[in-house]
Amino acid sequence: MQVSPRQRSDRTANASLRATLIAFGVLSFVLFAAGRKNYPELHTILDTGGLLLSGLLALLFWDMGTRIDRPFYKWIAISFGMTSLLEFIHVAVTVEWTGFLAGVTHSAGILRPATWPPAAHLLPIAVGASILLMRRGARGALGFTFVLLVLSGALMAAFYWLPKYTSPVWLGVTRPALTPAPLLWLIVGWICWKLRAEDRMLSPLALMSAVLVLAHLSMLYSRAPHDTEAMAAHLGKVAGYLVLLLSLMQMASSDMLERIRAERELAHWNLELEHRVLDRTAQLESANKSLQDEIVVRQEAEHKVQTHLGRLDLLHQITRAIGERQDLQSILQVLIRSLEDKLPIDFGCVCLYDQPSNAVKVIQVGIGSAALAEKLAMPEQAMIPIDENGLSRCLNGRLVYEPDVSQVQFPFPQRLAQGGLRALVAAPLMVESKVFGVLVSARRQPHSFSSGECEFLKQLSEHVGLAIHQAQLYGALQQAYEDLRQTQQAVMQQERLRALGQMASGIAHDINNAISPVALYTESMLETEPNLSSRARDYLETIQRAIEDVAMTVSRMREFYRQREQQLALAPVDLNEIAPQVVSLTRARWSDMPQQRGVVVQMRTDLAPDLPTVMAAENEIREALTNLIFNAVDAMPDGGTLTLRTRAVLDADDGFTPRRVYIEVTDTGVGMDENTRQRCLEPFFTTKGDRGTGLGLGMVYGVVQRHSAEIEINSALGDGTTVRLSFPAPVASLTAHTEPVAAGGKPPRMRILVVDDDPLLLKSLRDTLEIDGHAVETANGGEAGIQTFREALSRQKPFALVITDLGMPYIDGRKVADAIKEASPSTPVVLLTGWGQRLVAEHDVPPHVDHVLNKPPKLSELREALMRCSRQAGAEAL
C-alpha cells in the first residue's frame, strides 16, 4: 500500500513526539537513579531552554493569529509571552552582572524564587482563560494583556511571601505552595481534550498539559532549587514546550505538503491541458475547413482563460503587497499604481465616505492620474457631493459600471466626461456589510471594461476594504499605545514629585524645630530687654525677619506634600498674596537655571491694589500658576520678560462693584500658531517633545473647571503668549470671625507641662514661658510627658495646661493628648507642630487637642492660645 507524503510527515512528527516523551522519561529516570544531588548548571541550562522555547512559541502563535486573524492564537501567544518574561527574569538574575546592572544580581534572592512559581501558575490560567474567551466570541487582546500583567505582579508578590519549602506534609509534599500548578494543568488538559473538535490546536495543548502535570507533580517534592526532583520538573517543562512546538511543526509541515500536492496537481493538470490543446491543435490543422470556426472558438476560450489567470495573478500580487503594509497611505499608493500599470486604467482614485456632509473625500490619486485629477477638480482632499447617480448606488453596496458616462446626465459622470473619460467602474469598499469608501476606475474608451474586469475590481475592492480597515485599526492601536506611554511617563513624574514632597516635609519639620528656639529667644529679648543698644536691637530685628522668611520658605516646601482634596474646600484667597509666593517658589526655574545657560529671564509683577478676594483652594491656585510660569519659561529659550499681573473688572452697570478678578501670566517667547493654541489644553498634547508630558495646561484647565472659573489664551507666533485665569468676584467680602483677644494681654499664671523630643526647643519654651510668670516643667518625649502628668495628678499638683509636639518617637502627640484627656478631661492640650497649617487646612486636628500652633511659634500666638485655653478650662492663676 502506497503511503502519501502527508501520512509520511505525520508518522515522522509522531515519532518525534514519542522520542521527546521517551527522552524526558529516560532523563528523569537517570536523574532519580543517580540519587539525590544538586545540579545548578543543569538548572540554568533548563531555565534558559524554557525561556527560549516559551518565547519561540509566543512568536509562532502570534504569527499564526495575525495571519489567519484568530484572537485565540494571539491570546495563547500573549500567555506564552508573559511566561517567557517571568522566565527571563528568573534566568537574568543568575548572571553575575556588574556596573549599573549589579542591582539585578543583588536581587536574585528576591526575584529568582518569586518568578518560577508565578510562571508555573500563570500559563495554565492564561490558556484556560483563552479557551473561555474563544468560546464566548471575544476578540480584544489589550485588556487580556493588562489582566495578565496585573496577575503576574500579584503572583510574584504572593509567592515572595509564601514559604518556599516546608517539612514533608501530606503525601510527603515539601512545596505545598505549588500544589495548584498540577491541578490547574490537569483541568486545562481535560478541557482541551474535551473541546479538541472545536480547534485543532487544543489537542497539542492537551498533550502538553499532560506532560506539565507530571513535571509539576515532581516539583512538589523538591527540597532545594537544584535537586533531582526540581531538575525532573524542569526537564518536564522543557519536554512539554517541545511537544507543543513539534505539534506546531507537524501542522505546518502537513499544511505545506497539502499545498505542494495541490500545486503539483495543478501543474499536472495545466501540463495535461497544454498537451491536449497541442494535440487538438494538430488535429484541427489537419481537419476540414469546416472546423475552422471551432478553432476560433477554442482560441477565444483560451484567451479568456489566460486573461482570467492574469487577473487572478494581479489580484494575488496586489493583495500580497497591501497585506505587507500597515499604513493607509502606502496601501492606497500600491493599489492605484498597480491598477494604472497592470490592468490598466487611465484614471484611478480612492474616496472615503463622509456621512455628516453626505459626500466622498478623495484621499488617494494615482501618479498617472494626478494631472487629470487637477483638470477634473478632484485632487486629494477634494469633496464630491453625493447625488442620485452611480456614487449613491455604490454607497448602497453595489458595483456600478457605466459603459459611456457621456450618456449619463448626472454631475459626477459629466465631470468625468469633461476630462475625456468615457467608461467608469465604481466598486464599494466594505467591512462587515458597511460601505466606507469607493474605488473609482475609468478609461477614455467607452465600453472598455469587460465583465471579467468588473468582477476583478469587485473582488479587489473586498480585499482592499479589509486592508484599509486593518490599517485604521493598526493606527488606532499605535495611538492608544502612544497615549499609554505618555500616561506612564506622567505617572512616573507625579511619583517623583510625591517622593520629593515627602522629603521636603521631613526637612521642613527639622528646620522648624531648629529655628523655633531662635525665634522664641529673639522675640522675648526684643520684648523684655529694654536696655538693649540700638545696634543690638537692630541685629535682633534683622534676625527676626530672617527667621520669618525661613518659616515662610518652609511653609511653601510643605505644599509639595499636601495631598489634593477630593472635594475642594473653598476659602477667601487673596491673589496678590499668592503671586509673590509663586514667584519666590519658582525662582530657581525662571532665574537660576536660565542663567546657567547664559540666558536672562526678567520677572515682573503688576498687582492691582485693593484686589477683591476670590473663593478658591489656595494650594490649587498656587499649583496652576506654577505650571503656567514653567510653561512661560520654556517658551523663552533665549530669555525675555515674564509678567505676573492681577486686576479686577468692574460691573458695567454701577462702575464700582467688582465683577471678575483676573490673574495673567504673560511671556515674550516664541508664541503658538492657531492650531497649537486650539489644542494646547488637550491632555498629552505637547510641543516640547520628550521634555514634555502634555499635562501642565491640562492640569491648569482642571483647576479652572473645578473653580467654575474661565481660562483665556492669547498667542501668536513670535509675539509671546498670555494666559488669563478669570474668577468670579464674591458677592460680599468674607471675613474670618474669631474670638477677640485683648491686644498686648497676657494669660494668667499657670502651671504648664511642655512635652517635646528636642532639648533646645524644650529649654527655649521653658525660658519664654517662665518670663511670663508661668511655672513650667518639661518632659523629653511622649512617654516621659504622660508619666510626669500622671505623677503630678497623683500628688494633687495638676498641670493647668499641656503643650506637646506632634512628631515624636514611640509615643507621638496624638497619644499624649489622648492620655492627658483620659486622666483629666478638663486639662487643655495645645499641639505645637511644624505641620500645624496642614492639619487645620485638611481638618485633621486630633480629637483631644484644644488648640494647634505652628512652628516656629510667635509669642503673640502662644499667649493667645494660652488665653483661650485658660478661659475655656477656667484655669486659675497661680
Protein Blocks (a to p, Z undefined) as FASTA:
>chain_A
ZZdfklmmmmmmmmmmmmmmmmmmmmmmmmmmnopaddfklmmmmmmmmmmmmmmmmmmm
mmmmmmnopaklmmmmmmmmmmmmmmmmmmmmmpccehjllmmmmmmmmmmmmmmmmmmm
mmmmmmmmmmmmmmnopabfklmmmmmmmmmmmmmmmmmmpcfbdcddehhiablmlmmm
mmmmmmmmmmmmmmmmmpmklmmmmmmmmmmmmmmmmmmmpcbfklmklmmmmmmmmmmm
mmmmmmmmmmmmmmmmmmmmmmmmmmmmmmmmmmmmmmmmmmmmmmcfklmmmmmmmmmm
mmmmmmmmmmmmmmmmmmmmmmmpmbfklmmmmmmmmmmmmmpcfbdcdddddfklopad
dfbdcfklmmmmmmnopaghiacdddddfklmmmnopacddfblklpccfklmmmmmnop
abdcdddddeehiafbdcddddfbghkbcfklmmmmmmmmmmmmmmmmmmmmmmmmmmmm
mmmmmmmmmmmmmmmmmmmmmmmmmmmmmmmmmmmmmmmmmmmmmmmmmkbcfklmmmmm
mmmmmmmmmmmmmmmmmmmmpccdfbacdddddfklmmmmmmmmmmmmmmmmmmmnopac
dddddddehiacddddfklmmmmmmmmmmmmmmmmmngpaddddddddddfklopacfbd
cdddddfbebpafklmmmmmpghiafkljmbgolmmmmmmmmmmmnopacdddddehiap
addddddddfbdcddddddddehiacdddddddddfbfklmmmmmmmmmmnopacddded
jklmmmmmmmmmmnopacfbdcddfbdghiafklmmmmmmmmmmmlccddddfklmmmmm
nopacfkbcbdcdddddfklmmmmmmmmmmmnopacZZ
